[in-house]
């Protein structure tokens, strides 16, 4: 199959939203994980472990 400019352009256009929103999706997942960790810690299921890396 011959790759054309148009096919490359369409492929990039389909990937652009994914690349643009990836940091937001990752941040949302991290926030959910942190809330889960805090809930478990407050319920006494797991000890509080630091998640921030300095």
Helices and strands as residue ranges (DSSP letters): H 5-42
